[in-house]
Amino acid sequence: MQVIVNKINSNGRPLFAKEAARQQEYAGNFKVQENRINKLGRVCITAALISAIDSNASTILELHDAVLLWADARKMRMRGFERDQDGTEYGQTWEIRFV
């Protein structure tokens, strides 16, 4: 399903409302599934935003240990952990809008 994702945290810290409104929006296909993450050595629930632009599907954003916080007809919010390029993990919350 096509969605737009806004990140609510930056490096694990909540953003103030004005900062969150200025954050980059990410668009793509939304997917939630159970995956084996070798770096964690276990199976966990992942939420991923997949590129909808080209035919080669690439992951734009990914949360592992994803949990649905709430959902309504047009939006939902998920929380989990995001990993940066250095391998550091941060708590992250996504606000997801359906397109």
FENKAUR-V977946 format. One record per backbone hydrogen bond with DSSP energy under -1.0 kcal/mol. CO is the residue of the C=O (numbers start at 0). NH is the residue of the N-H. If there is no record, write none. Layout:
[[CO NH] [CO NH]]
This chain:
[[0 29] [1 98] [2 27] [3 96] [4 25] [5 94] [7 14] [9 12] [12 9] [15 19] [16 20] [25 4] [27 2] [28 49] [30 47] [32 45] [34 43] [36 40] [36 41] [41 36] [43 34] [44 64] [44 65] [45 32] [46 62] [47 30] [48 59] [48 60] [49 28] [57 50] [60 48] [62 46] [63 80] [66 78] [69 76] [73 97] [74 71] [75 95] [76 68] [76 69] [77 93] [78 66] [79 91] [80 63] [81 89] [83 86] [87 83] [89 81] [91 79] [92 7] [93 77] [94 5] [95 75] [96 3]]
